[in-house]
């Protein structure tokens, strides 16, 4: 009987020991962390450098119902800086979207081997000089490819519209083939610049770096294609109209900026 009591007491002591150990294991268990998705609205501000670009165009000279045309040999758009800003939304760890506005103004120059001063004939050429002012309104989507030590590479694309505005363009006759004299030498004119909204699309790639939980540095490359539109027009005399348009152009830019995320 005494032996039975001893065994019973030992069993109860062992059971209580196991229960106490289980309680201690529960108390020592790590807390379960609830991961909050990295989503929300953000603001962005950027500076961009656009490289030189070349593109073609067409001139039309109309006189009393008849029109002759000539291809512009090439517009050359100078490289330079621009600035932009936008608001976006990060929908998930992979996807984010933003709407941006960018502004730039650069010199532009075109050369014609056959100038309108001599009816687009071979007796003279022409050189046009002016400026292009552009406002880019784009809607963009990005695919973030994962974060590694704070760095997040991404690719993206966008569509939108660009308002292209030519300043007044100065045209001057040139002599072909390096000649020092030709019939139209010294002739010149000032053409009224045109402006138009044009469809555009963009492709981009880059990498961002998380400085803090709210601020990221964003650097990347963007290709922008702007469709064709009006360049300038000029009425040298009653019944005569000179009109020019360009074929559109590509902009290759390197961009750097900051993104600020709201809570």
C-alpha positions as CSV (number, residue, x, y, z in Angstrom):
1,X,0.0,0.0,0.0
2,X,2.8,2.3,0.9
3,X,4.6,1.5,-2.4
4,X,1.4,2.4,-4.3
5,X,1.2,5.7,-2.6
6,X,4.8,6.5,-3.4
7,X,4.3,5.6,-7.1
8,X,1.1,7.8,-7.2
9,X,2.9,10.8,-5.7
10,X,5.8,10.4,-8.1
11,X,3.4,10.3,-11.1
12,X,1.6,13.4,-9.9
13,X,5.0,15.2,-9.4
14,X,6.1,14.2,-12.9
15,X,2.9,15.4,-14.5
16,X,3.1,18.8,-12.7
17,X,6.7,19.1,-13.9
18,X,5.7,18.5,-17.5
19,X,2.9,21.0,-17.2
20,X,5.2,23.6,-15.7
21,X,7.7,23.0,-18.5
22,X,5.0,23.4,-21.1
23,X,3.9,26.7,-19.5
24,X,7.4,28.0,-19.6
25,X,7.8,27.0,-23.2
26,X,4.7,29.0,-24.1
27,X,6.0,32.0,-22.2
28,X,9.4,31.7,-23.9
29,X,7.9,31.2,-27.4
30,X,8.8,34.1,-29.8
31,X,6.1,36.6,-30.7
32,X,4.4,36.2,-34.1
33,X,5.2,39.3,-36.2
34,X,2.4,40.6,-38.4
35,X,4.0,41.9,-41.6
36,X,2.4,45.1,-42.9
37,X,2.5,45.4,-46.7
38,X,4.8,48.2,-48.0
39,X,2.0,50.0,-49.8
40,X,0.6,53.6,-49.9
41,X,0.8,56.9,-51.6
42,X,4.1,58.7,-52.4
43,X,5.3,62.0,-53.9
44,X,8.3,62.3,-56.2
45,X,10.6,65.0,-57.5
46,X,13.2,64.5,-60.3
47,X,15.8,66.1,-62.3
48,X,16.6,64.7,-65.8
49,X,19.3,65.1,-68.4
50,X,18.1,64.6,-72.0
51,X,20.6,63.7,-74.6
52,X,20.9,65.3,-78.1
53,X,18.2,64.1,-80.6
54,X,17.9,64.3,-84.3
55,X,14.6,64.0,-86.3
56,X,13.1,64.8,-89.7
57,X,10.4,67.0,-91.0
58,X,8.5,68.4,-94.0
59,X,8.1,71.9,-95.4
60,X,5.2,72.8,-97.7
61,X,5.2,76.0,-99.8
62,X,1.7,76.9,-101.2
63,X,1.2,79.5,-103.8
64,X,-2.3,80.3,-105.2
65,X,-3.6,76.7,-105.0
66,X,-0.4,74.8,-105.9
67,X,1.8,73.2,-103.2
68,X,5.4,71.9,-103.4
69,X,7.0,70.0,-100.5
70,X,10.5,69.3,-99.3
71,X,11.9,67.0,-96.7
72,X,13.9,68.8,-93.9
73,X,17.3,67.2,-93.8
74,X,17.3,67.1,-90.0
75,X,16.2,68.8,-86.9
76,X,18.9,68.8,-84.1
77,X,17.6,69.1,-80.6
78,X,20.2,70.1,-78.0
79,X,20.7,68.1,-74.8
80,X,20.1,69.6,-71.4
81,X,18.4,69.4,-68.1
82,X,14.7,69.4,-67.1
83,X,12.7,68.8,-64.0
84,X,9.7,66.9,-62.9
85,X,7.3,65.9,-60.1
86,X,4.5,63.4,-59.5
87,X,2.2,61.5,-57.2
88,X,2.1,57.8,-57.0
89,X,0.7,54.7,-55.3
90,X,2.5,51.5,-54.3
91,X,-0.1,48.8,-54.7
92,X,2.0,45.9,-53.5
93,X,5.6,44.8,-53.1
94,X,5.8,44.4,-56.9
95,X,3.5,47.0,-58.4
96,X,3.4,50.8,-58.2
97,X,1.9,53.5,-60.3
98,X,2.4,57.3,-60.7
99,X,1.3,60.3,-62.7
100,X,4.1,62.7,-63.5
101,X,4.7,66.1,-65.1
102,X,8.0,67.1,-66.6
103,X,9.2,70.4,-68.1
104,X,12.2,71.2,-70.4
105,X,13.2,73.9,-73.0
106,X,16.0,73.4,-75.5
107,X,17.5,74.9,-78.6
108,X,16.6,73.3,-82.0
109,X,18.1,73.8,-85.4
110,X,17.3,72.4,-88.9
111,X,19.2,72.5,-92.2
112,X,17.7,72.1,-95.7
113,X,19.8,71.3,-98.7
114,X,17.1,73.0,-100.9
115,X,15.7,76.2,-99.3
116,X,12.2,77.6,-100.0
117,X,13.9,80.9,-100.8
118,X,14.6,79.5,-104.2
119,X,11.5,77.3,-104.5
120,X,13.2,74.3,-103.0
121,X,15.5,74.3,-105.9
122,X,19.3,73.5,-105.8
123,X,20.4,77.1,-106.0
124,X,20.2,77.6,-102.3
125,X,19.7,75.9,-99.0
126,X,18.3,77.1,-95.7
127,X,19.0,77.0,-91.9
128,X,16.3,77.4,-89.3
129,X,17.0,78.1,-85.6
130,X,14.6,78.3,-82.6
131,X,13.6,76.6,-79.3
132,X,11.3,73.9,-78.2
133,X,9.4,74.1,-74.9
134,X,7.8,70.9,-73.7
135,X,5.5,69.8,-70.9
136,X,5.2,66.0,-70.5
137,X,2.1,64.5,-68.8
138,X,2.5,60.8,-68.2
139,X,0.8,57.9,-66.5
140,X,3.3,55.2,-65.5
141,X,3.4,51.7,-64.1
142,X,6.4,49.9,-62.6
143,X,7.4,46.4,-61.6
144,X,9.7,46.3,-58.6
145,X,12.0,43.3,-58.9
146,X,12.7,42.7,-55.2
147,X,14.7,44.6,-52.5
148,X,18.3,43.6,-51.8
149,X,20.2,45.4,-49.0
150,X,17.9,48.4,-49.5
151,X,18.2,48.5,-53.3
152,X,15.2,47.8,-55.5
153,X,15.7,47.4,-59.3
154,X,12.6,48.1,-61.4
155,X,11.3,48.3,-65.0
156,X,8.4,50.4,-66.2
157,X,6.4,51.9,-69.0
158,X,3.9,54.7,-69.5
159,X,1.6,56.6,-71.9
160,X,0.5,60.2,-72.0
161,X,0.6,63.4,-73.9
162,X,3.3,66.0,-74.5
163,X,2.6,69.7,-75.3
164,X,5.3,70.8,-77.7
165,X,5.7,74.5,-78.4
166,X,8.1,76.0,-80.9
167,X,9.3,79.5,-80.3
168,X,9.5,81.8,-83.3
169,X,12.0,80.3,-85.7
170,X,14.6,82.3,-87.6
171,X,15.3,81.1,-91.2
172,X,18.2,82.2,-93.4
173,X,19.3,81.2,-96.9
174,X,22.6,79.3,-97.3
175,X,24.6,78.6,-100.4
176,X,25.0,74.9,-101.4
177,X,28.2,73.0,-101.6
178,X,30.3,75.5,-99.7
179,X,29.8,78.3,-102.2
180,X,30.5,81.8,-100.9
181,X,27.8,83.4,-103.1
182,X,24.4,82.3,-104.5
183,X,21.2,84.0,-105.7
184,X,19.4,83.9,-102.3
185,X,22.3,84.7,-100.0
186,X,21.3,87.2,-97.4
187,X,17.6,86.4,-97.5
188,X,16.0,85.6,-94.2
189,X,12.6,85.5,-92.4
190,X,11.1,84.9,-89.0
191,X,8.4,82.2,-88.8
192,X,5.7,81.9,-86.1
193,X,6.2,78.9,-84.0
194,X,3.3,76.4,-83.6
195,X,2.3,74.3,-80.6
196,X,0.4,71.0,-80.3
197,X,-0.5,68.2,-77.9
198,X,1.0,64.9,-79.0
199,X,0.6,61.3,-77.9
200,X,3.7,59.8,-76.2
201,X,4.8,56.6,-74.7
202,X,7.8,55.7,-72.4
203,X,9.9,52.8,-71.3
204,X,12.1,53.0,-68.2
205,X,14.5,51.0,-66.0
206,X,16.4,51.9,-62.8
207,X,17.0,51.3,-59.2
208,X,15.9,52.9,-56.0
209,X,17.5,52.9,-52.5
210,X,15.7,53.2,-49.2
211,X,17.4,55.9,-47.2
212,X,14.7,55.6,-44.5
213,X,11.3,53.9,-44.2
214,X,9.8,57.0,-46.0
215,X,12.5,58.3,-48.3
216,X,14.0,56.6,-51.3
217,X,16.5,57.8,-53.9
218,X,15.5,56.9,-57.4
219,X,17.9,56.8,-60.4
220,X,17.2,55.4,-63.8
221,X,16.9,55.7,-67.6
222,X,13.8,56.6,-69.6
223,X,13.1,56.4,-73.3
224,X,10.3,58.7,-74.5
225,X,8.7,58.7,-78.0
226,X,6.8,61.8,-79.0
227,X,4.6,61.7,-82.1
228,X,4.7,64.2,-85.0
229,X,3.2,67.6,-85.0
230,X,3.3,71.2,-86.3
231,X,6.5,73.2,-86.1
232,X,6.0,76.7,-87.7
233,X,4.1,78.7,-90.4
234,X,4.9,81.8,-92.3
235,X,3.0,84.0,-94.9
236,X,5.6,85.9,-96.8
237,X,3.0,87.4,-99.1
238,X,-0.7,87.3,-99.9
239,X,-1.6,83.9,-101.3
240,X,1.7,82.3,-100.2
241,X,2.1,80.1,-97.1
242,X,5.1,78.2,-95.8
243,X,4.2,75.5,-93.2
244,X,6.5,73.0,-91.5
245,X,6.0,70.0,-89.3
246,X,8.3,67.5,-87.7
247,X,8.2,63.7,-87.7
248,X,8.2,63.5,-83.9
249,X,11.3,62.7,-81.8
250,X,12.8,60.4,-79.2
251,X,14.1,61.5,-75.9
252,X,16.7,59.5,-74.0
253,X,17.1,60.7,-70.5
254,X,19.0,59.9,-67.3
255,X,16.9,60.7,-64.2
256,X,17.6,61.1,-60.5
257,X,15.2,62.1,-57.7
258,X,13.6,61.4,-54.4
259,X,10.4,59.6,-53.5
260,X,8.6,60.4,-50.2
261,X,6.1,57.8,-48.9
262,X,3.2,58.7,-46.7
263,X,2.2,56.5,-43.7
